[in-house]
Amino acid sequence: MEEGPYKYIRDGNGKVSRVIRIGTRKSQLARIQTDSVADKLKELYPDVHLEIGESLPDLLPLLKIGEKSLFTKELENALEKNEVDLVVHSLKDLPTTLPPGFTIGAVLKRENPHDAVVLHPKHAGKTLDTLPENSVIGTSSLRRAAQLKKRFPHLDFKDIRGNLNTRLKKLDDKNDFSAIILAAAGLRRMGWEDRISQILGPEDCMYAVGQGALAVEVRARDADILEMVSVLHDPDTVLRCIAERAFLKRLEGGCSVPVAVHTQVKDCQLYLTGAVYSLDGSESLKETIGSIPCDPACKVDEQVQRVGVTAAKIPGDAQDRAEKLGADLADLLLGKGAKEILTVARQLNDAR
């Protein structure tokens, strides 16, 4: 039954409960990610009724491959109209500034954020270092291509489009590519770990902002849902991703420019490495800075949004330091000429 903007259900004993509707895209990976969040919520709140909104076909128009931002907009439209109550995203797909009225209510424990090499079966046992000269490597990511062109100059990098299933099929069914580069997290969630030939460490290829983490987007005004999903926050992942997102935001970067990061928490201290690249990787700027630990006695209970994330149960001081860390690192790179590198990269990419 509907009451106001929300949906409720009555059980056999007459008890009325609110139905929580989850929006998702139709891709296999999106559904797996959404189901994993739904399973966690069911475990924590066994009395809550969950509906996954793939049954809402109007949310899932046929779009050109790669138009993630349009899918995000469609799902946010559904949130705004109260057709769904929360949406599960890959955090790396969400902009650092969300539209008014929305917030990221949970950032879940990060899966391996690194990139992985998936080889054509005929090259089994090889690595990027040992592949033959002029082997073609498929990637749709400017960030990956810029770093790997410089690191592996004997290889040839070309665009490959589509979801995970499509890219793997293109690799296996044709001889166009010797290998493709994909996020390790997506391969693991799909149960395809056996296809991972090599994990690329930060010395070879740093990852995208937020890569490997799932985010739950909700209406900022919906206090009940915000409170419910907030228990899914993983504190380390939240702080790392706030720092990364603040870095990207200050740089005014996005998926149209090569920006890469690497974060780690060591001895209670957060370290952020960030870099910007020209499209061919010939120019780059890279720096690492750390943040001092926060005061464990600092207050937690605030509904403050930082680079789109609301994490009321995590000390505000720790979040402020993480956000400042990202902004400070961006300022350091901007002072060394990062804006010029990114402006040229953006112009060249737009002209392609």
Buried (B, 14 or more C-beta within 10 A) or exposed (E): EEEEEBBEEEEEEEEEEBBBBBBBBEBEBBBBBBBEBBEBBEEEBEEBBBBBBBEBEEBBEEEEEEEBBEBBEBBBBBBBEBBBBBBBBBBBBBBBEBEEEBBBBBBBBBBBBBBBBBBBEEBEEBBBEEBEEEBBBBBBBBBBBBBBBBBBEEBBBEEBEEBBEEBBEBBEEEEEBBBBBBBBBBBBBBEBEEBBBBEBEBEBBBBBBBBBBBBBBBBBEBEEBBEBBBEBBBBBBBBBBBBBBBBBBBBBBBBEBBBBBBBBBEEEEBBBBBBBBBBBBEBBBBBBBEBEBBEEEEEEEBEEBBBBBBBBEBBBBBBBBBBBBBBBBBBBBBEBEBBBBBEBBBEBBEEE
